[in-house]
Amino acid sequence: MDTLFPLGKVVVTPGAHHAFKEAGEQLTPYLNRHASGDWSETDPDERRDNVSALDCGLAIRSTYYTSAGKLWILTEADRSATTILMPEEQ
């Protein structure tokens, strides 16, 4: 799969780790989708922001609805890290 940007260090918050472990679901497919530009349920304005961020070096955020609940994946502007979290952990 082609990626559009580097993920940097991947960090999974405790809530996301617990939710996915309980649901028996893997995080890797969501990371792959995020890095390849499949931002799923991200609203149209944020989707446009993500496209611009690819050229301007800004943060990129994806939203996914999973069996574990709503999930956010955020890659920092400098691409040094990507955080996987549940919205309630923000």
C-alpha positions as CSV (number, residue, x, y, z in Angstrom):
1,M,0.0,0.0,0.0
2,D,1.3,3.4,-0.9
3,T,1.6,5.9,1.9
4,L,1.3,9.7,1.5
5,F,3.3,10.7,4.6
6,P,5.4,9.1,7.3
7,L,3.7,8.2,10.6
8,G,6.8,8.7,12.8
9,K,6.6,7.1,16.2
10,V,3.1,5.5,16.7
11,V,1.6,6.0,20.1
12,V,-1.6,4.3,21.3
13,T,-3.4,5.8,24.3
14,P,-4.5,3.5,27.1
15,G,-8.2,4.0,26.2
16,A,-7.6,3.1,22.6
17,H,-5.5,0.1,23.5
18,H,-8.1,-1.2,25.9
19,A,-11.1,-0.6,23.6
20,F,-9.4,-2.5,20.7
21,K,-8.3,-5.3,22.9
22,E,-11.8,-5.7,24.3
23,A,-13.3,-5.6,20.8
24,G,-10.7,-8.1,19.4
25,E,-9.9,-5.6,16.6
26,Q,-6.5,-4.7,15.2
27,L,-5.3,-1.1,14.9
28,T,-2.9,-1.6,11.9
29,P,-5.6,-1.5,9.2
30,Y,-6.7,1.9,10.5
31,L,-3.1,3.2,10.5
32,N,-2.7,2.0,6.9
33,R,-5.9,3.7,5.8
34,H,-4.8,7.0,7.6
35,A,-1.3,7.0,6.0
36,S,-2.8,6.3,2.5
37,G,-5.3,9.1,2.6
38,D,-8.5,7.2,3.4
39,W,-9.7,9.5,6.2
40,S,-13.0,7.7,6.3
41,E,-15.6,9.6,8.4
42,T,-13.6,12.8,8.6
43,D,-15.9,15.8,7.8
44,P,-15.4,17.5,4.4
45,D,-13.7,20.6,5.8
46,E,-11.2,18.6,7.7
47,R,-10.7,16.3,4.7
48,R,-9.7,19.4,2.6
49,D,-7.4,20.5,5.5
50,N,-5.8,17.1,5.4
51,V,-5.1,17.4,1.7
52,S,-3.6,20.8,2.2
53,A,-1.6,19.5,5.1
54,L,0.2,17.1,2.8
55,D,1.8,20.0,1.0
56,C,2.1,22.5,3.9
57,G,3.3,20.2,6.6
58,L,0.4,20.6,9.0
59,A,-1.2,18.0,11.3
60,I,-3.4,15.3,9.7
61,R,-6.4,13.8,11.6
62,S,-8.7,10.8,10.6
63,T,-11.9,9.7,12.2
64,Y,-13.1,6.1,12.0
65,Y,-16.1,4.4,13.5
66,T,-15.0,0.9,14.6
67,S,-16.5,-2.0,16.6
68,A,-14.4,-0.5,19.5
69,G,-16.1,2.9,19.1
70,K,-15.1,6.2,17.4
71,L,-11.4,6.4,16.8
72,W,-9.1,9.3,16.0
73,I,-5.7,9.1,14.5
74,L,-3.6,12.2,14.5
75,T,-0.2,12.7,12.8
76,E,1.8,15.6,14.1
77,A,2.7,18.4,11.7
78,D,6.4,17.5,11.7
79,R,5.5,13.8,11.1
80,S,7.5,12.8,14.2
81,A,4.6,10.9,15.8
82,T,1.1,9.6,15.2
83,T,-1.3,9.1,18.1
84,I,-4.3,6.7,18.1
85,L,-6.9,7.8,20.7
86,M,-10.5,7.7,21.5
87,P,-12.2,11.1,21.4
88,E,-12.9,11.1,25.1
89,E,-9.2,11.0,25.7
90,Q,-8.5,14.4,24.1
